[in-house]
Amino acid sequence: HIEHARGLAQSCLDEARLSVRALRPDPLQHADLIEALQAQVQRMEASGTHAQLTVLGDRIPLPREVQAELLRIAQESITNVLKHARAQTVHVTLAFGEDAVSLSVADDGVGFDPEGRHDGFGLLGMRERAERIGARLLVRSRAHGGSRVETLLPRSALAALGSKELREG
């Protein structure tokens, strides 16, 4: 019973930390998205998980709001990997394509059922963040086959966000 209570307390503490982190106003105060993602990769390495960041394509400037939401999605994905996946390796990829910008976090962990019931708000929160910037969240996973969470942001949505930022700025 004590071990169960200890596990529950740790889980609640982790959730509280995530909630507090989500309340911070600007996760990119001193860095851009790529630097912030590299810091997340280093965090995984420090926890004993082999991690790698790959940036593909010709970089384009992203509105601050887009960078912040993409980073929060990546942070939540990484937290889930560290907390649940028992993964040995994690690949974070930021790709600047002709039609879209995508961010994916893929692991070789135990996998999960993306359609199943999940305690907590991780997947729901990531979907809401993606929708806020006009992106789609794609979640693929299978038992013992790892998981991949990809945020796909069409360039058309970027253009709309960029013009909105110019009008408000």
N, C-alpha and C positions, 0 to 999 in steps of 0.2 A: 504494500500500500504506500509505503514511503517513497519507493522508487517511482511509482505511478504519479504520485503527487509532485515529486521533483520534476518529472518529465512535463507534466501539465504546466507547472510554474515556469519552466524554461520556455515552453511554447508560447505562453502568454507574454513573457518578457520579450521574446523575439517579435511577436505581433505588435506590441506596444512600440518597440524601436522602429519598426517599419512605418507605423502610423505617424510617429513624431518626425521621421525623416521625410515623409510625404508632405508634412505641413511646412517644411522649410520653403521660403519664397523662391529662391533661385539656386538650383543645384549647380549652376555653371558660373558662379560668381567670379572665379579666378581661372577658368579653363574653358576651352571649347569642347564640343561633343567628343571629338577623337581623344583628346587628353583625358577627359572624364572617363571614357570607356577604357582607356589604357589603365587608369587607376583601379577600375573595377576588376580588370584582368589580374593586376598585381595583387589585389585583395584575395582573389581565388587562389593564386599561386601560393600566397602566404598561408592559406588554409590547407595546403597539400594537394590541391587539384591542379593538374596540368591545364593551363589555359592559354589561349592565343587570340589576338585581335588581328583581323585582316581588313584592310580598307581597299576597296576595288573601285575602279573607274576614275573619271575626272571629277575631282571635288568641286562642289558648288556651295555657295554660302546658303545656310539654312536659317530661317527666322529663329530668333531666340526661343520662342514658344515651342517650335518644332524640336529644337535641340533638347529642351528641358523635358518634353514629354517622351521623346525617344530614350533619353537617359533613364527616366523613371521606369519605363517599360523594361529596359535592360537590367536595371537594378533589381526589379521584382523577379524577373526571370532568373537572374543569378542567385538571388536569395533562395528561390525555390529549388534550384539545382543543389545548392550547398545544404539545404535543410532536408530535402526529401530524396534526391536522385541517386545518392551514393555513386556519383560519376567519377571516373578517373580522368576524363578529358572533356574540356568545354571549348567550343569554337565560337567566338563572337565575330560576326562579319557585318561590316557596314559597306553597302554597295551603292554607288552612284551610277545608275543605269540611264539609258536614253529616255525611257518612259516612266521610271519610278526610282525612288530611293528606298532601299530596304535595309532593315536591321534584323539580324537573326542571332539567336542564342541556341546552339545545338550541343547536346551532351550525349555521352554513351552510358547513361545511367539505367536505372531499373524501369523507367517509363511509367506511364499512368494512363488512365482512361479520360481523355479530354471531355467526353460527354457525361462522365459520371458526376456524382455529387461531391463537392469539395467544401470542407470547412474553410473559413477565411474568405478573403476578398481578392486574392491575387489575380486570378484570371479575369474576374469581372472588372477589377480596377484597370488592368492592362487594356481590356477591350474598350472601356470608357475613355481612357487616355488616347488610344488610337483614333477613336471616333471624333474626339475633340479636334484633331488636326486633319481629319479627312482621310485617315489611313484605315487599313483592314488588318486585323490580327489573325494570323493563321497558326493554328496549333496542331502539330502532328506528334503522335507518340504511339508506341506499342510496348507491350510487356517485354522487358529485358532487351529492348531495342533502342533505348534512349528516347529523347524528345527534341523537338525543334519548335521554337516560338519565333515567328517571323512577323515583323511589322512592315507592311507594304504601303508606301506613300506615293501615289501617282504624282507625276510632275504637275498635272493640272491642278491638284489640290494645293501644291506648293505655290503655284502662281497666284491662286486665290488668296492664300494666307499672306503672301508677300505684298499684294496690293492692299489688303486690309491693314497690314502693319504700317505701310506708307501713309494711309489715310489717318490712322490713329496717332502716328508718330509725328 
